[in-house]
């Protein structure tokens, strides 16, 4: 492998990867991708190959790279290559990799110099690489040849910009030394996407192919046409070397010899060559890794802090210690009791803000669901009047009664009213038992570390609750029987016979003059009228106010702009199926006399966000006297009863008893609604709390031995081991990050330079004569006969006599190594710049002329 700097980075990155893998996470370093940009045959592929240290890319003259090659280097214990277009095949011979690249290029672009933006994806797995992405791009060209399109120049530029625009890409702007640097399209493209020059490195290739007597010393010293990160010269293998199978190591040795022996480059040889380019790029990778370390360290430290508390109890943990088991059992049973009490009584810590739970749900059962069940128990008015009339007639027998019999009132109250209290009361107990079972399961979740303990705790407490359920139901039935055993007509809230006869008259007067009576509000809230057509505005949400006489809705809760008021006479409720695309729950209000309820609507559909809201609104409507729709069978019975007729005297008696029943039912409901929560709390909930605090531990000890109860689950043991392992892995990862921080050094970014020449210089013309571009030192073709070219190095030649040169007599650029530098040579404070050279003699005799050559 040719890249030794990369091999030094690999252990650091692998340590980080291993540390993160040990805690089940990935280390997101996102190392930069490296893209080579340059003209055709500039040596881009050779530079890339030298960086990887493998010989695997196609070579030749003209345009060889005709599709982008995205090369992913992946660290692996074995070395092989794999193409995306043929994943099933693994290449171990890199000569076959080159052949596959050529074949895949020809398959898409043809064999006549065509190009394509479709990339070739190649992965190289090796123990000698970092996880990097290298991109070999087609060379910039201007004149189409073969099957190339007319806009070949713009297509290639767009293709290159697509890859080098990423902020995480390093750009190697490759320019051959035998080309004018001022015309470098690679540097221009790099300047477009990297105006600060932070990620652009100039690479000068083919230094060994420059014309005799010319060199690129001023360019490589970053004195002429400077870049922020400067230039690095490299000498690649020639086509002859490649065909002769000259390996990369031999080529690197030859490159080193070239820079050390060349008089123009020997003083900067340590900053030239492929090894220095590798070192520069590897330092960029090191800088990137070091920049990623603070974020990684912060992430690890926050995880470590979150684990500290839990790990503290596990540090000296011994699973088989009987003392620990006894202590843990006592603590868990005590905590179970505390959690149960907090969930029932309410607590400020760990408040659930998403839904009701525990005691709040039981409270809702007491004060919403149970009253709702009681109101649902209301009789149909016609059924009740018919039963009262039958009771009166049956009590009178063959006689025609002159007075209203009080036995009819007692019969209706006992047999038809009080008996019906049993069903809603027992249903209330069932609902509370269900909620208690849910609370027990929630509290037992903290015992999941010990499955047997959790199972036994749930079983014992649930069994106790079921036992208390039976006693509670017996007590509630006893309360109902007590109510049934004696009808207290002397109750202070009971209206009596005299008041009952007057009540109907007062109600009729109230109905006649509704505006003079202020009815109490039963409920307020937002509802959506769901069945308004789109032509009339579609579904809308209004603020509804329900009283005993009407349902009104307003624009908003300020209740200033009333939209409509609907009287409750002859209204009933029916259920409506939820729409296919709707997530709201709907019920409807309609008129039993088939009249329009609102505008041209026979019913209005009211929508709520949840079924609980629907049930709550239904209960409110029941309190206002709006009952659910009866089924078909009951409707048929109602049709038959329409034929039943009463004489005026019987009708007055029925009305009187009806009012008495209403009054006494209100007294019973008030009493039951008050006693039910108290009975359930005393006989079930409070007893369960006392049982958990005082008796649960004894029941646990009697059900099984302590060792089996406190046997830890496999999941808990695994969780403890994982937590301890993660804790130590996090500490190790933080130590590794600290080691990397101390063992690596960040290279500061070079100071900015004046690189406006890249923008100011046109690619189609030479720079002005006042600012020559002496990248090459061309030998003038207008020398007098017998005058040899001026050279630097071991080239022999006679002495040169200095001849004054005027502006009009010689237009070639001045020689860069003369003692009088052009303006700006020393303006660059580059710490790597070479010291000023000692002026040569006027005769400019080369220092290395072999002996015996005529001077």
C-alpha positions, 0 to 999 in steps of 0.5 A: 500500500502506498499511502502510509499516512492513511495507514496511521489514521486507520487505527484512530478511526477504528478505535472510535468505530469500535467504541461506538459499536460496543454501545450499539451506535454508529460513529458519524464522522462523514469523512470528506470525499476527494474529487480530481478536476482537470483537463484531458490527459492532465494526470487526474487518474494517476493522482488518484491512483497514487493516493489509493496506492493501487494500480487499477484505473484505465490509462491512455491518451485523449479522453480516457475517463468518460464516465464519473467513477465514484470510488468508495474505500471501505475498511475491511479485513480482506481486500477485494473490489466490488461494482454496483452493477455486478454486486455478486462478483468480487474482484481480487485482481485489480487488472480485472477491475481496470478491464471491467471499468473500461467495459462498463464505460464502453457499454454506456458511452460506446467506443467512439469517445462518447461521455455519460454523466451516469457514474460507475460505482466501485467499492474497494474493501481493504485493511489499508484504507479509511472509509473515504469517497474518491471521485475520478471525473472526465477531463475538461474539453472544449472541442467535441470529437467522435460521438461527443455532443456539441456542448461537450464543454458545458456538459462536463463542467455541469457534471464536475460542479455536481460533485465538487459543490458539496462542502465536505469535498476536497478539490484537487485542481490538476494542471499539467506543468506544460500548460499555462496556469492562467488558463486552468479551467480546473482552478476556475471551477474550484474558485466557483464553489470554493471562493475562500480556497479552504478546500482547494489544493493545486496539483501540478503534474508532468513536471518532468515533461517540461521543455528543456530550460523551463521550470515551474519553481515560482508556481510551486513556491506559491509566488506566482498566481497564488492559492490559499493552500498552495501547489504540490508538484507530482511526477506520475508514471509515463505511458511507457512506464505503465505499459512496462508494468512499473509499480507505484513504489518504484515510481514514487522512488523515481519521483523523489529522485527527480525532485532531489536532483533538479536544481529548481526544486531541490530546496522544496523537495520535502514539499513536493511529490505524491507522499506530500500530497498524501500527507496534506490530504491525510492532514485534512482528514485528521482536521475533519476528525478532530472537528467532529470530536467535540460533538461526539464527546458531548453526545457521549457525556450526556449518555454517560450522565443519564446512566450514572444513577442507574449504574450506581446500584448495579456496581456492587450488585450480587444477584444471590445475596439473601439480604439484598433480596429481602431488602428489594422485596420490602422496597418493591412492595412498599413502592407498589403501595405508594404508587397505587395510592398516588394513582388513586388519590392523585399526585403532582409528580409524573402527571399524565397529560395525554389522557385520564388515568387512575383516580381521575377516571374513577371520579368520572365514573362517579360523577358522569357515567353513573348519573348518565346511567341513571338518567337513561333509566327514565321512563317513556312518558306514555308508557309511564302514564299508561302504567299509572292508569292501569294501577289506579283502575286495578286498585279501584276494581269494580268501583269508580274511584272518587279520589286518587289512590296513594297505593298506585303511587307506591306500586309505581315507585316500588315496582317500576322505579326503585327496582330499575336502580339496580342495573345502573348501580351494579354497572357502576361497580363493574366500571370501577373494578375495571379501572382498579385492575388497570391501575394494578397492572400499571403499578406492577410494571415496576416489578417487571424485573422479577416476573414471579413477584409481579405475577403473585402481586397482581394475582393477590391484589386482584383476588382481593378486589374481586372479593370486595366487589362482591361485598360492595354489590351486596351493600348496594343492593341492600341500599336499594332494598332499604329504599324500597322497604319504606316510601317516605312521603314525609320527606322535606323535598317531597311535594305531596298531593296538594302541590302535585295537583298544582304543579302541572298548572305551573308548568303549563304557565311556564311553557306559555311564557318561556321568556319570563323564566330563566332556566339553568344551563345544563351544559356548555361546549363546542360541537360541530354541525356535521351535515351542512352541505358544502354549498352552504358552507360545510361543517362548522363548529359552534359554541352550544348552550343547553338548558332545560327548555332549549338548545342554542348555539353561538359563534364563540364562547362569548355568547354574544352572536346567537346563531339559532335557538332550538326548543327541546319539545318533541326532540329525540337523540339517535346514533349516527355512524362515523363517516369513512374519512372522518375521525369525529364521533357523531350523534343526531337530534331529530323531531318526532313529528317529522318536522324540520329541526334546523332550516331545511334539515330534518335532523342535525348531526352533532360531532365530537372529538371522542366517544366519551364526549358524545356520551357526556353530551347524551347524558346532558340531553337526557337531563334536559328531557331529550331521550334516545330513540326507541327501537322499532318494537317499542314504536309499535307498542306506542302505536297501540297505546295511542288507541288508549283513552282516558276520561278527564277524571282519570287523566287528572289522577294520572297527572297527580301521581305522575308528579308525585313519582317525579318528585320521589324519583328525584329524591331517590336519585339524589340519595343514590348518587350521593351514597354510591361513591361513598359505598364504593370508596369505603368497601372497595378502594380504601380497603384495597389500599389498606390491604396493600399497605398492611397485608400484601407482604404477608400474603406474598411470603405465604404464597411462595418462598423468597428466593423464587419470588425474587428470582431475576428475569433473564431480560433484567439480567441482560439489561443490567449487563448491557447497562454496565457494559455500555457505561464502561464502553462510554467511558472508554470511548471518551478516553479514546477521544481524549487520546485522539485529541492529544495524539493528533494535531490540527493544521491551521488554515493558511492565511488568505491570498490574492487569488483574484487572478482566477476570476480576472484572467480569461481562458482565451487570452494571455495575461497582459505584458505587464504581468507575465505568467512565467510558469514555463520558461520558453526558449525564445525562437528569435535568438541570434545564431549560435546563442544557446538557450538559458538554462538552469541545471546540468545542461552544458552551454557556453557563457552568455554575454548580458545584452540589454533588453528593451520593451520593444526588442524582446517580448518573452517573460522575464526569468523568474529566478533573477534577483529582481522579483516582480511586484508581489513576490514577497507580499505573500507571508507564506511560512513555507515560502523559500528564502530569497535566492542569491543573485546569479552573475551577469554571465549566468553560468550554470553551476553544474557544468561538467569539467572539460566543457568549453566556457 
